[in-house]
């Protein structure tokens, strides 16, 4: 993946690759990241900083994003300075019957102008899954999927892509992360991006195959990135049709393949938790525009979060930020437990893997 550096400053790195903001990486980049001082790690540790930025689409058909979107893109570039941006989808305001190819193209052009373009110019890769408003797999939205495919085919994430046969709907990638002190002790992060744009995971057999492959087995960290969650979180979304079917069965598949984190969007409610007794971390991204947590009226808050991974120590610290004010949100202010559709989730403050 690309370092977050101005283009003139990109250098030949440990694998002899020249990394550009718009280049397609043929192999993973070495990523010495800048950690949050609160989560500072020794220079001999392989660390990675990511920003999780999802669910920021406006009203149906909108080509103008809510004002916090621009503010948070500026924070990504000038304050948080991540090595990569992860997104759980809902990037544009599609999924409305009758939208023309021209309208859909205009929405993707707005996304390019306001979000992906500035990140790419700064050398920050954007690794994403598509949401129901981007490319729903439900019947009747074939035009949405065609428009999404057309846009993303020429804008592949600047990371090492592994399986792209069904890109951009599902694909896998690998990031190589090295310590600031050099190439000794480099680690890798495997990411499987799945099509969870409806309540039925479309690519389960493919996912199992990818997670069984050497690239995933040999990685220090395994992430699955999808749109719908495994369990309900928010008011109005904690119900059938808004959560992946067979959450416990899918969770078992991920656990059997030693996945560390499942990242989702859709419910507009940030939360880092896990099922009681489960090793799998469940990270709901939140977004711009928010819903109350189930059982917690008045708790809605737009959120963008910073993820600090220490791959040497095997830890993930997540710092959620209020997307409107930029202030940090104390983990203690979030519900200790959410009893949503499909099962309860308990809050965790630090993930160990």
N, C-alpha and C positions, 0 to 999 in steps of 0.2 A: 504494500500500500504506500501511498505518498506521504512523505513528511509534510507537516504544515509549515512550509517555508515559501517565501516569494520565489517565483519561477527562476530568476537568475541565480538564486542561492542553492538550487537543488544540485547535489553532488553525486558522484559515483559512490555507491554504498558497498557493503560487504559482499554482495553477490555480483558485483560488477554491473549493476543495472543503473541506467539513467532513469530516474523517476520523474514524470511530468504530471501536471494536474490533469491533463486530458489524455495521457497515454494509457493504453491498456497494459497492465502489468503482466509480464510473462512468468514472473515468479515473485514470491512475497518479498516486500521490502523490509529492511531492518528498521525498527521503529524505537528510537530512544525518546520516551515521552516526558512531558513536564507534569508532575503530579501536583495535586492540591497539597499545599504545605501541611494541611491537617493529616494527610495520608502519605507523607513523604517516605520514600523507600531509599535504601542504599544504592549508590550508583552501579553496584554489581548486580542489582536485581533487574530482571526484564519486566518493565512496566508499560502499561498501555492506558491511555486516556481516551474515552469515547464520550460523545454526547448523544443522548437518546432524544430524538426530536420527531414527533409523530402527530397525526390527527390534527392538522392545522388548516384543513380545507374550510372555505367559507360556505355561504348558502349555495344551493344548487345552481350551477352555471356560473358561479362567480369567477371573475378573472382578477379580482382585487382581494388580497389577503387581509385578514384582521390585523390591526396595527401591531399587536405583540409579535407577529411573525418577523417583521423587519428588525424589531428591537432584539429579538433572540438570535437572529442570524448575526447581528453585530456583536452580541455577547459571545457567540461561538468563535468568531474570528478574532476578537480583540481582548476577551477576558478569559474564557475557558480554554481556548487554544488546544483543541483535541487533536489526536492523531487520526481519528476517523469519526464520522457521524453515522449512527445507526438509526433506522427509521422503520416503524412498524406499520406504515401505510397511511392511507387517507391524505394524499398529497394534493389532490385536486377535488373539485366539487361535482363529480359526475354521478352516475347511477340515477339518471332521470330519463324516463322514456322520451324519445323524440329529439334528443340532443344530436345535432348534426356532427359530421366529421370535422367541419370547420370550427364549430363551437368547442369540441373536445380538443382540437389542435391549439386553439387560442388559450385554453386553460393550461395545457402543458407548456405553452410558450411563457405564460405568466409564472409558472413554477420555475422554469429555466431562468427567467429574468431575476426573480426575487430570492430563490433558494439555491438550487443546484449550481447555477452559474457562478455566483459569488464564492461558493465553497470551492468549486473546481478551480477558479482563478487563483485562489489562495493555496491550492494544493491539498485540500482536505477531501479524501474519498467519501462517497455517500453510498453506504451499503443498505439496501432497502428491501422490504417486502411490499407488495401492493395491497391496498385495502379495498373494501367493497365500493367506495366512491371512486376508486381509480380504475378498477378492472374486475367488476364482480363476475364470478363464474355462474351466477344465476341466469336462467333463460331470459333472453330479451336484451342482454347487454353485450352482445357480441361486438358492437361498434366501439364500446368503451375499451374492450380488450384489444381490438385492432389498433386503436389510437395509442394505447399505452405501449404496445409492442413497437409501433412505428417510432415513437419518441425514444424509447430506451435502447433500441438496437444500436444506435449510434452514440450512446452515452453510457457505456458499461462502466461499472465501478472500477476505479484504478487500484485494484487489488489482484491477487492471483486468483483467477477464476478456474474452477475445477470442472464441474459438469454444467454446461450451459445449453443442453439440448432443448430445454423448455423455458429458457430465459425469455422474458423477465419474470415469468410467473412462478417458477421455482428453479433454483440453482444453488450451487455450493461454492464456497471460496475459502481461502486460507491466508492468514496474516502471519508473517514472521516478525517477532518482537525480540530485540536484542538490548542488553544493558547499555547504559550510557558509556560505560567504561570500555566497551569493545564488543567483539563477537563471541567471546566465550560465554556460555550460559544462555544462548538464544533459545527462545521458546516459540511455539506456534499456537494459533487460535483458529479453530475450524468453525465455520458458520454455514448452517444449512438454512436456506430461505425457502419457506413453504407457501403453498397457495391455500390460505385460510380466509378467503374472501367470502365464503359462505360457512354454514355450520357443518359442512362435510369436508374434511381434509382430502384434497384431490390426489395427493401424491404420497400416500402412506407407504406403499411398497418401495417407491424410490427413496424415501427418507430412510427407511430401515437399511436399504442397500448402501446409501451414502455413509450412514453412521457406522456401518460395519467395515468400511473401506480403510486401508492403511492410513490415509491422511487424517481421518477422524480419530482412529485408534491411537495414532502417535502424537496427537495434539495435547497440549497441557490444559486446554480449555475448549469445551464444546458448547456452542450456542445454537439454538434453533430460533428462528425469527419468523413469526407469523402474525396475522392480524387479529383474528378472534381469539379470545382466551380459552383456557381449559375449564375455568370456573367463573361464576358470576361475581361481579364486583360492585356495579353501580345501579342506582335506581333507574328503571326503565330499560335496562339492558340485561338484567339478571333473570333471563328466561330462555326458554327454548327458542332456537333460531338465532340468538345473539351470542351463543356460546358453542364451542365445538362439541359435536356429539361424541359421546364415549370418552369424556374427560379422564376418568380413572384409567381406562384402557390405554389411551394415548400417553398418559403420564407414565404408565408401566413400560411402554415401548421406549420412551426417552430414558427412563431410569436404567433399563436393561442395557442400553447403549451408552451409559455413563455420560449423558448430557448434563451439563452443569446448570444452565440457565435457559428457560423458555421466555422469550420476550414477546409481548403482545401489545396491541393497541385496542381500538374500537370502543372501549367502555368509558373513555374520557375520565379516568380516575387513576392517578398514579398510585402504585402500591408495590412493595417488595415483600414477598412472603413465600410461604410454602405450606403444603398440606401437612397436618400433624404427622410426624414420623418419617416424612419424605426427605430425601437428600436433594431433590430438584428445586432450585430457586425459580420462582415465578415473578417476573418483572413486568408490571403493567405500566405503559409509558405515560399515561395521562394525555396531555395535549393542550391546544389552545381552545378554550371553551371546555367546561367541566360539568360533571354530574356528581351528585351526592353519593357517598358510599352507602351500600345497603345497611339500613339500621342506624344511620348517622345523619340525620337531617341537618342542613346548613354547612356541610363539610366540603362542598364543591370548590375546587381551586384549580386553575390552569397551571400545568407543571411541565417544565423541561428539566431533565436530570443529567448530571455528570457522573460517569462511571469510571472509577479508578481501579484498574486491575493490577495486582502485583502477581505476576505469573510464577515468580520464583518462590514467594511465600505462599501462594495459593489462596489469595484473598481478593474479594471485590467489595469496595466501599462505594455506595451510591449516595450522592448529594442531590436531593431534589431542590429545585428553585421555583419560586412563584414566577410564572411566565409574565405576569403583569408588572411586578415590581422589581424582579431580579433578586429578591431576598431569599436566603436559604430557608428551607422548611424543616424544623426539627423533627426527626423520626418519631420522637415521643408524642408529637401532636397528632399522629396518624392512629387510626383504630388498631388496637392490639389483635383484633380478630374480625374477620368478615364472614358472615354466614350467608353465602350467596348460592345461586343456582348450581347444583352439581356437587356442592360440598363446601366446607369451611376452609379458610386460609388464615394462617397465623403470621403476623408481621415478624420479619427478621431485619436486623439492623446491619449485619455484616455477613457476607457469604464466604464460606471457606470451601475450597475445592481441591 
